[in-house]
């Protein structure tokens, strides 16, 4: 394979994870921060970037760990190991955000430590089991960027929804879930393009 074909394959894998197999809209991973932090665009962007960083770092750290677990024939320990790695990365990220961006730290509130239990992060780490390092990185980058894209788009839509004159029964989470379903159908349209 030439370098150009490797790069194109990598970018197509990133686009696939980002648009077609979006963790939030196709697999419904990460719904808690998706609904909880998406009321303000700045907080949504901060959460999207934080989740993206954690997903990519977790993929970098968890891939060689899985290789070691397979070599030691204890790959059943992968989930607990990944949880420990992700928790450590989130703690580190939380300390960095608290020090360098107190306003973002305050805006993210309880949802920042909840990245530890965000099933999107763990789902990517588990989903990369058995994949090559390049495929793992493409999946991690695409998943992180896809989560960030969707949460920011959703936050701008929710801003307009809060100002709209929706029926009382649909105010808040119900109209947000309907909107998320419509976004999922729109993203499904990308499956014919890539």
VMD Tcl script that draws the C-alpha trace (Angstrom):
set ca {
  {0.00 0.00 0.00}
  {1.20 3.48 -0.77}
  {1.27 6.29 1.77}
  {-1.59 8.03 -0.01}
  {-3.84 4.97 0.21}
  {-2.95 4.55 3.91}
  {-3.85 8.19 4.62}
  {-7.10 7.96 2.65}
  {-8.05 4.73 4.45}
  {-7.29 6.36 7.81}
  {-9.36 9.45 6.98}
  {-12.28 7.32 5.76}
  {-12.15 5.36 9.03}
  {-12.19 8.64 10.98}
  {-15.15 9.91 8.93}
  {-16.97 6.62 9.44}
  {-16.59 6.81 13.23}
  {-17.42 10.51 13.24}
  {-20.48 10.63 11.01}
  {-21.93 7.22 10.20}
  {-21.27 5.29 13.41}
  {-21.50 8.30 15.69}
  {-21.40 7.04 19.27}
  {-24.17 9.29 20.48}
  {-26.60 9.09 17.58}
  {-26.01 5.54 16.33}
  {-25.08 3.69 19.53}
  {-26.61 6.03 22.14}
  {-23.38 6.16 24.16}
  {-22.74 9.30 26.20}
  {-26.36 10.42 26.42}
  {-25.97 11.80 29.98}
  {-23.51 14.59 29.07}
  {-25.19 14.96 25.67}
  {-28.44 15.99 27.36}
  {-26.96 17.53 30.50}
  {-24.27 19.84 29.12}
  {-25.87 20.78 25.82}
  {-27.84 23.77 27.12}
  {-24.91 26.17 26.62}
  {-22.67 26.06 23.58}
  {-19.48 26.97 25.45}
  {-20.00 24.20 27.98}
  {-20.91 21.76 25.19}
  {-17.74 22.62 23.27}
  {-15.65 22.24 26.42}
  {-17.24 18.87 27.19}
  {-16.78 17.75 23.60}
  {-13.10 18.65 23.62}
  {-12.59 17.05 27.06}
  {-14.25 13.80 25.96}
  {-12.26 13.82 22.71}
  {-8.97 14.22 24.58}
  {-9.87 11.45 27.04}
  {-10.97 9.08 24.25}
  {-7.77 9.61 22.26}
  {-5.48 9.32 25.30}
  {-7.37 6.25 26.51}
  {-6.95 4.62 23.10}
  {-3.22 5.36 23.12}
  {-2.77 3.93 26.63}
  {-5.24 1.03 26.43}
  {-4.04 -0.45 23.13}
  {-0.63 -1.59 24.45}
  {-2.22 -2.65 27.74}
  {-4.58 -4.95 25.83}
  {-1.62 -6.42 23.94}
  {0.06 -7.18 27.29}
  {-3.15 -8.70 28.68}
  {-3.47 -10.95 25.62}
  {0.17 -12.01 25.93}
  {-0.42 -12.86 29.60}
  {-3.70 -14.62 28.66}
  {-5.75 -12.43 31.03}
  {-7.66 -10.32 28.51}
  {-10.77 -10.73 30.69}
  {-9.17 -8.03 32.90}
  {-9.39 -5.46 30.11}
  {-12.58 -3.73 31.28}
  {-11.40 -3.11 34.82}
  {-8.00 -2.01 33.54}
  {-9.60 0.41 31.09}
  {-11.78 1.88 33.83}
  {-8.69 2.56 35.95}
  {-6.87 4.16 33.01}
  {-9.88 6.32 32.08}
  {-10.43 7.41 35.70}
  {-6.78 8.44 35.95}
  {-6.94 10.38 32.68}
  {-10.12 12.17 33.73}
  {-8.59 13.14 37.08}
  {-5.56 14.55 35.27}
  {-7.75 16.43 32.80}
  {-9.94 17.75 35.61}
  {-6.91 19.16 37.43}
  {-5.63 20.81 34.23}
  {-9.02 22.40 33.41}
  {-9.47 23.58 37.01}
  {-6.06 25.25 36.94}
  {-6.13 26.83 33.47}
  {-9.86 27.43 32.85}
  {-11.83 27.82 36.10}
  {-14.87 29.14 34.22}
  {-15.03 26.02 32.03}
  {-14.47 23.86 35.11}
  {-17.44 25.53 36.78}
  {-19.61 25.33 33.65}
  {-18.98 21.59 33.25}
  {-19.74 20.99 36.92}
  {-20.57 17.41 37.83}
  {-20.39 16.26 34.21}
  {-16.59 16.55 34.07}
  {-15.90 13.75 36.57}
  {-18.72 11.77 34.94}
  {-16.50 11.36 31.86}
  {-15.00 8.51 33.88}
  {-18.26 6.60 33.59}
  {-19.13 7.87 30.11}
  {-19.86 4.73 28.17}
  {-18.61 6.38 24.96}
  {-15.06 6.45 26.34}
  {-15.18 2.89 27.64}
  {-17.00 1.73 24.51}
  {-14.20 2.98 22.28}
  {-11.52 1.37 24.45}
  {-13.41 -1.95 24.43}
  {-14.28 -1.65 20.75}
  {-10.60 -1.28 19.86}
  {-9.76 -4.71 21.33}
  {-8.09 -6.76 18.65}
  {-7.75 -3.86 16.22}
  {-4.46 -2.55 14.89}
  {-3.03 0.60 16.47}
  {-3.88 2.64 13.35}
  {-7.48 1.43 13.34}
  {-7.73 2.13 17.08}
  {-6.49 5.69 16.60}
  {-8.82 6.31 13.65}
  {-11.76 5.05 15.69}
  {-10.76 7.15 18.72}
  {-10.21 10.35 16.75}
  {-13.42 9.91 14.75}
  {-15.47 9.03 17.82}
  {-14.15 11.98 19.80}
  {-14.67 14.45 16.97}
  {-18.11 13.00 16.28}
  {-19.15 13.38 19.91}
  {-17.85 16.96 19.95}
  {-19.62 17.81 16.67}
  {-22.94 16.37 17.76}
  {-22.97 17.94 21.23}
  {-22.13 21.40 19.82}
  {-24.77 21.15 17.07}
  {-27.29 19.92 19.63}
  {-26.49 22.80 22.00}
  {-27.22 25.38 19.29}
  {-30.49 23.64 18.48}
  {-31.46 23.46 22.17}
  {-30.81 27.17 22.52}
  {-33.44 27.77 19.84}
  {-35.77 25.15 21.31}
  {-35.73 26.83 24.72}
  {-36.83 30.07 23.08}
  {-39.54 28.35 21.01}
  {-43.20 28.05 21.83}
  {-43.35 24.26 22.19}
  {-46.35 22.66 23.89}
  {-45.96 22.37 27.66}
  {-45.80 18.56 27.55}
  {-42.81 18.72 25.19}
  {-40.77 21.38 27.03}
  {-37.33 20.34 28.23}
  {-36.10 16.78 27.81}
  {-39.00 15.43 25.65}
  {-38.41 17.92 22.82}
  {-34.65 17.40 23.24}
  {-35.05 13.65 22.74}
  {-37.25 14.17 19.69}
  {-34.63 16.52 18.28}
  {-31.88 13.98 18.99}
  {-33.91 11.35 17.11}
  {-34.23 13.68 14.12}
  {-30.47 14.34 14.25}
  {-29.83 10.58 14.32}
  {-31.94 10.17 11.18}
  {-30.08 13.03 9.50}
  {-26.70 11.50 10.35}
  {-27.94 8.16 9.00}
  {-27.96 9.87 5.61}
  {-24.15 9.93 5.66}
  {-24.08 6.13 5.39}
  {-24.65 6.33 1.65}
  {-21.83 8.80 1.13}
  {-18.80 7.06 2.69}
}
mol new
graphics top color blue
foreach p $ca { graphics top sphere $p radius 0.5 }
foreach p [lrange $ca 0 end-1] q [lrange $ca 1 end] { graphics top cylinder $p $q radius 0.2 }
display resetview
